[in-house]
Amino acid sequence: MAYVLIGFMGAGKSTAAVELAAALGVTALDSDRLLEERFGHPVAHEFELSGEQAFRAAEEQLVCELLQGAGTDSVVALGGGSVLSERVQAALEPHVVVLLDVEAERAWERVGGSSGVAGGDAPERPLARDREAFLALHAERRPLYEGLADAYLPMIDRGTAARALGALRALSAAPAGTRLVWARSASGDYPVLIGRGLLRAGGEDGGVGAAANLAEIWPVDRNSSRPFCVSDETVASLYAKRLDPLSALVPIPPGEWHKTLASAERVWRELVAGGMTRADHVVALGGGVVGDLAGFCAATYQRGVPVVQVPTTLVAQVDSAYGGKTGVDLPEAKNYVGVYHQPAGVLVDPDTLATLPAAELAAGWVEVLKTALIAGGELWERVAAGGEVDEHTILACARTKLAVVAADERDGGRRQVLNLGHTVGHAIETATGYARYRHGEAVGLGLLAALRLSGREDLRAQVRALLLARGLPVTLDGAGIEVEEIVAATARDKKRLGAHVPFVLVQAPGKAVTGQEVADADLRGAVAELI
């Protein structure tokens, strides 16, 4: 298989292809450059001489020749419009298709100057002369690019393509249909693999052959770094064997009420007893509780060791496994002790959701709903229509969160949008001792409060109906729950920097705003409505 780079104008395909080819010891093939050699003049000139239809026909012919002749480890960069051809789309199928993803405005900054508009010095591009038409074309093509891609790389800095090579190679060893998302943050990059059957690479009961298969897709070299697995007792009995050989398995009791400093101490001491060194790594096998706790233990054990997240619940697969937030709860507040510690990689097998109880699956779906409200667009349309969660939905949620984290790793601004519904939701969990409501159930109630505070009655009614359709609570049961207790817990939210807790409110799906101050009376009213 060849590595074929696709994407919109200005994504950096040619540069990334050269870098990736150098890492492989081959020469990159660039369809635009080869077309110019064939024409004897620039692509823009051919556009003017022959028109777009004739240009596309010549492009289709050359690209199909390239793809049919591309051997293993070849690297090919394609022009942005070449994939409009159905012949080209069919020719892509045997290869690893890598989308260099670039936001529309950033692409315009890079190539709009080809017409003198943005002051750039890129070669002239005939489709980059009018800004509004350029942005519309980006929106039109993006779904096509995303549908063709096996791997998604954000517009990258120099060196990223070479660092991603190991993860790209893992795709050939992964089950068919597996997708790679390259996650970026200020403190480091890492691969996210999402595919059905990923954990079956290790076999039902492990073994030598299974271990070799698993090692091919594992984001850490298991020959030089031993895996120490932290899991809850239920998940460990279902899936730990598939990760063998493990140097140690540290099971903890399931449930949010076990995400404590006492549990962390137990894990630390088990790692010491197992002889874990700084050369080794932790594996977090389980849901959000395991991911948070194991990540926290990895971040602090001997001042930090890598962690590989292997999420097995919906809430973890669409949200908590990404972004590097780790920690434990205190009786006074949720996630009050923790650190940022980005994973070394994330392996997501949606097949593990088949063993998840229906109530846990429904609660995890609330994070899908929250993400859709933040993202808007196609994801919101799918969720609002009541569509079932599949690997495509998981992929869309993961990409949404990872894009936010890439822009703001440490909650300094944009990342706070991910707190939608969580300010009141976390307060409900704290006020009820982490025992009465699952995390997703509490966040669902928090979303209703946030939408009331947003003044979006129509959207609140729609979200309420969606929650009810999943059998999720839309009111608190009231027994022993006081409005003032929840309001007081809200005031201890981690996002508070001064006298007021900043809320995330929603203007419309895809338009969530952070840092909003809410009057005490309005907050009490929104909480009281839930009881």
Secondary structure, DSSP 8 states (H G I E B T S, - for coil): --EEEE-STTS-HHHHHHHHHHHHTS--EEHHHHHHHHHTS-HHHHHHHHHHHHHHHHHHHHHHHHHHH--TT-EEE--TTGGGSHHHHHHHTTSEEEEEE--HHHHHHHHGGGGTSS---S---TTSS-HHHHHHHHHHHHHHHHHH-SEEEES--TTHHHHTHHHHHHHHHS-TT-EEEEE--TT--EEEEE-TTGGGGGTTT--HHHHHHHHHH-SS-TTTS-EEEEEEHHHHHHHGGGG-S-SEEEEE--SGGG-SHHHHHHHHHHHHHTT--TTSEEEEEESHHHHHHHHHHHHHGGG---EEEEE-SHHIIIIITSS-EEEEEETTEEEEEEEE---SEEEE-GGGGGGS-HHHHHHHHHHHHHHHHHH-HHHHHHHHTT----HHHHHHHHHHHHHHHHH-TTSSSGGGGGGTTHHHHHHHHHHTTTTSS-HHHHHHHHHHHHHHHHT-HHHHHHHHHHHHHTT--SS---TT--HHHHHHHHTT-TT--SSS--EEEEEETTEEEEEE---HHHHHHHHHTT-
